[in-house]
């Protein structure tokens, strides 16, 4: 497979994931994603921001988050239900394992 073709396929898969989370399943809470998969919309937006910044494109946290939420983060957050104490406890573990103690790339 040619490099450009691979890049285009990866970009298409990425857009499908973003669309799925933003349009088809906005009800899925970040805490559930982090607890089950070790990443969430905030992780995706951070990775997007980091990639832009690494290429000299100035992008802030809120601008990157809007790419994955389709709206300002605070607006999306206000629409979400409060997580249970059990989910919050599991999130602390998942966040520590997947964000705080990031594995080397």
C-alpha positions as a Markdown table, in Angstrom:
| # | Residue | x | y | z |
|---|---|---|---|---|
| 1 | Unk | 0.0 | 0.0 | 0.0 |
| 2 | Unk | 1.3 | 3.4 | -0.9 |
| 3 | Unk | 2.0 | 5.8 | 2.0 |
| 4 | Unk | -0.4 | 8.4 | 0.8 |
| 5 | Unk | -3.2 | 5.8 | 0.5 |
| 6 | Unk | -2.5 | 4.6 | 4.1 |
| 7 | Unk | -2.7 | 8.2 | 5.4 |
| 8 | Unk | -6.0 | 8.8 | 3.6 |
| 9 | Unk | -7.5 | 5.6 | 5.0 |
| 10 | Unk | -6.3 | 6.4 | 8.5 |
| 11 | Unk | -7.8 | 9.9 | 8.1 |
| 12 | Unk | -11.1 | 8.5 | 6.9 |
| 13 | Unk | -11.2 | 6.1 | 9.9 |
| 14 | Unk | -10.4 | 9.0 | 12.2 |
| 15 | Unk | -13.2 | 11.1 | 10.8 |
| 16 | Unk | -15.6 | 8.1 | 11.2 |
| 17 | Unk | -14.6 | 7.8 | 14.8 |
| 18 | Unk | -15.1 | 11.5 | 15.4 |
| 19 | Unk | -18.5 | 11.5 | 13.7 |
| 20 | Unk | -19.6 | 8.4 | 15.6 |
| 21 | Unk | -18.8 | 10.0 | 19.0 |
| 22 | Unk | -20.0 | 13.5 | 18.1 |
| 23 | Unk | -23.2 | 12.7 | 16.1 |
| 24 | Unk | -24.2 | 9.1 | 16.5 |
| 25 | Unk | -23.3 | 8.5 | 20.2 |
| 26 | Unk | -23.0 | 11.9 | 22.0 |
| 27 | Unk | -24.7 | 10.1 | 24.9 |
| 28 | Unk | -21.6 | 8.0 | 25.6 |
| 29 | Unk | -19.9 | 9.7 | 28.5 |
| 30 | Unk | -16.2 | 10.3 | 28.6 |
| 31 | Unk | -15.9 | 8.6 | 32.0 |
| 32 | Unk | -17.2 | 5.4 | 30.5 |
| 33 | Unk | -14.8 | 5.6 | 27.5 |
| 34 | Unk | -11.9 | 6.2 | 29.8 |
| 35 | Unk | -12.9 | 3.4 | 32.2 |
| 36 | Unk | -13.3 | 0.9 | 29.4 |
| 37 | Unk | -10.8 | 2.0 | 26.7 |
| 38 | Unk | -8.3 | 4.2 | 28.5 |
| 39 | Unk | -9.0 | 7.2 | 26.4 |
| 40 | Unk | -11.9 | 9.7 | 25.8 |
| 41 | Unk | -12.9 | 12.7 | 23.7 |
| 42 | Unk | -10.5 | 14.9 | 25.7 |
| 43 | Unk | -7.6 | 12.5 | 24.9 |
| 44 | Unk | -8.5 | 12.6 | 21.2 |
| 45 | Unk | -8.7 | 16.4 | 21.2 |
| 46 | Unk | -5.4 | 16.6 | 23.1 |
| 47 | Unk | -3.7 | 14.4 | 20.6 |
| 48 | Unk | -5.2 | 16.5 | 17.8 |
| 49 | Unk | -3.9 | 19.7 | 19.4 |
| 50 | Unk | -0.5 | 18.2 | 20.0 |
| 51 | Unk | -0.3 | 17.1 | 16.3 |
| 52 | Unk | -1.3 | 20.6 | 15.1 |
| 53 | Unk | 1.2 | 22.3 | 17.4 |
| 54 | Unk | 4.0 | 20.0 | 16.4 |
| 55 | Unk | 3.3 | 21.1 | 12.8 |
| 56 | Unk | 3.5 | 24.8 | 13.7 |
| 57 | Unk | -0.3 | 25.2 | 13.8 |
| 58 | Unk | -1.4 | 27.3 | 16.8 |
| 59 | Unk | -4.3 | 25.6 | 18.4 |
| 60 | Unk | -5.6 | 25.8 | 21.9 |
| 61 | Unk | -7.2 | 23.2 | 24.1 |
| 62 | Unk | -10.8 | 24.6 | 23.7 |
| 63 | Unk | -10.5 | 24.9 | 19.9 |
| 64 | Unk | -9.3 | 21.3 | 19.7 |
| 65 | Unk | -12.0 | 20.1 | 22.0 |
| 66 | Unk | -14.7 | 21.7 | 19.8 |
| 67 | Unk | -13.5 | 19.4 | 16.9 |
| 68 | Unk | -14.6 | 16.4 | 19.0 |
| 69 | Unk | -17.6 | 17.8 | 20.7 |
| 70 | Unk | -19.1 | 19.8 | 17.8 |
| 71 | Unk | -19.8 | 22.6 | 20.3 |
| 72 | Unk | -17.9 | 24.3 | 23.2 |
| 73 | Unk | -16.8 | 21.8 | 25.8 |
| 74 | Unk | -18.7 | 23.6 | 28.6 |
| 75 | Unk | -22.0 | 23.3 | 26.6 |
| 76 | Unk | -21.5 | 19.6 | 26.0 |
| 77 | Unk | -20.4 | 19.1 | 29.7 |
| 78 | Unk | -23.6 | 20.8 | 30.9 |
| 79 | Unk | -25.7 | 18.2 | 29.0 |
| 80 | Unk | -24.0 | 15.2 | 30.7 |
| 81 | Unk | -25.3 | 13.3 | 33.7 |
| 82 | Unk | -23.2 | 13.2 | 36.9 |
| 83 | Unk | -21.2 | 10.1 | 37.1 |
| 84 | Unk | -21.7 | 7.7 | 40.0 |
| 85 | Unk | -19.1 | 7.5 | 42.8 |
| 86 | Unk | -18.1 | 4.0 | 41.4 |
| 87 | Unk | -17.5 | 5.4 | 37.9 |
| 88 | Unk | -15.5 | 8.3 | 39.4 |
| 89 | Unk | -13.3 | 5.9 | 41.4 |
| 90 | Unk | -12.7 | 3.7 | 38.4 |
| 91 | Unk | -11.9 | 6.8 | 36.4 |
| 92 | Unk | -9.2 | 7.8 | 38.8 |
| 93 | Unk | -7.5 | 4.4 | 38.3 |
| 94 | Unk | -7.9 | 4.5 | 34.5 |
| 95 | Unk | -6.7 | 8.1 | 34.3 |
| 96 | Unk | -3.6 | 7.2 | 36.3 |
| 97 | Unk | -2.9 | 4.2 | 34.2 |
| 98 | Unk | -3.5 | 5.7 | 30.8 |
| 99 | Unk | -2.7 | 9.4 | 31.1 |
| 100 | Unk | -0.5 | 10.1 | 34.2 |
| 101 | Unk | 1.7 | 7.1 | 33.6 |
| 102 | Unk | 1.8 | 7.2 | 29.8 |
| 103 | Unk | 3.6 | 4.3 | 28.2 |
| 104 | Unk | 6.6 | 5.3 | 26.1 |
| 105 | Unk | 5.9 | 5.7 | 22.4 |
